[in-house]
Amino acid sequence: MNRTLTLTLAVAAGLFGGLLSRYVTLPSVHAQAQAQSAVEVRAQAFTLVDAQGHAIGTFTLRSEQAASLPFPPLPRIVLLDWTGREIWTAGGTKFKSLAENTK
């Protein structure tokens, strides 16, 4: 009789637990949603540094200030070395002023 009682209680507990879990549920738990990656990054300049934190170059924007030109100044992107000397450029006009060539 002890064996029959144990089997009956086990089946009843299983059915009761199944009904309880079916109708009484806790809110589901989910992992945190990952942050969306940035669609746009805005900056006036990016400074490139070495492993010790020393600035070795700057990626920035310059606007030509030639007053003799009949059109508005065109911005250009420049890469400067650690002394401020221009290494690379893109955009703007193809002509540089004499003062700018001596830098």
C-alpha positions in Angstrom: 0.0 0.0 0.0 2.9 2.3 0.7 4.1 1.8 -2.9 0.7 2.5 -4.4 0.3 5.7 -2.2 3.7 6.9 -3.3 3.0 6.3 -7.0 -0.4 8.0 -6.7 1.0 11.1 -4.9 3.8 11.3 -7.5 1.3 11.3 -10.4 -0.9 13.8 -8.7 2.0 16.1 -7.9 3.1 15.9 -11.5 -0.3 16.8 -12.8 -0.7 19.6 -10.3 2.7 21.0 -11.1 1.9 20.9 -14.9 -1.4 22.7 -14.4 0.2 25.2 -12.1 3.0 26.0 -14.6 0.4 26.2 -17.4 -1.8 28.8 -15.7 0.5 30.6 -13.3 3.6 31.8 -15.1 6.2 34.3 -14.2 7.3 36.9 -16.7 9.9 35.5 -19.1 13.5 36.6 -18.6 15.6 37.6 -21.6 19.1 38.7 -22.0 19.7 42.4 -22.4 19.3 43.6 -25.9 22.5 44.7 -27.5 22.9 48.5 -28.1 22.4 49.6 -31.7 25.7 50.5 -33.4 26.1 54.2 -34.3 24.9 55.1 -37.7 26.9 58.3 -37.7 30.0 59.6 -35.9 30.6 63.3 -35.9 33.8 65.1 -35.0 35.9 68.1 -36.0 39.1 66.2 -35.9 40.5 62.7 -35.2 43.9 62.4 -33.5 45.9 59.3 -34.2 48.0 58.2 -31.2 50.7 55.6 -30.7 50.8 53.0 -27.9 52.3 55.5 -25.4 49.5 58.1 -26.1 51.7 60.5 -28.1 49.8 62.2 -31.0 51.4 61.1 -34.3 48.8 62.6 -36.7 45.5 64.4 -37.0 42.8 63.8 -39.5 40.8 67.1 -39.8 39.0 69.5 -42.0 40.3 72.8 -43.4 38.6 75.6 -45.3 40.5 77.6 -47.8 40.6 81.3 -47.0 41.6 82.7 -50.4 39.9 86.1 -50.6 40.8 86.6 -54.3 38.7 83.7 -55.5 35.2 84.5 -56.8 33.5 81.4 -55.3 33.0 80.5 -51.6 35.8 78.5 -49.9 35.6 74.8 -50.4 36.4 72.6 -47.4 39.1 69.9 -47.7 40.1 66.9 -45.6 43.7 66.9 -44.5 46.0 64.5 -42.6 48.6 66.4 -40.5 51.8 64.9 -39.0 52.7 65.5 -35.3 54.3 68.9 -36.2 51.2 70.1 -38.0 52.6 69.7 -41.5 50.2 68.5 -44.1 50.9 65.0 -45.3 47.7 64.3 -47.4 44.7 66.2 -48.6 41.4 65.6 -50.5 38.8 68.0 -51.8 38.9 71.7 -52.0 40.5 73.5 -55.0 43.6 72.2 -56.7 45.4 75.4 -56.1 47.2 76.4 -52.9 48.2 79.9 -51.8 51.9 80.6 -51.6 51.7 80.9 -47.8 50.2 77.5 -47.5 52.9 75.8 -49.7 55.6 76.9 -47.3 54.2 75.1 -44.3 
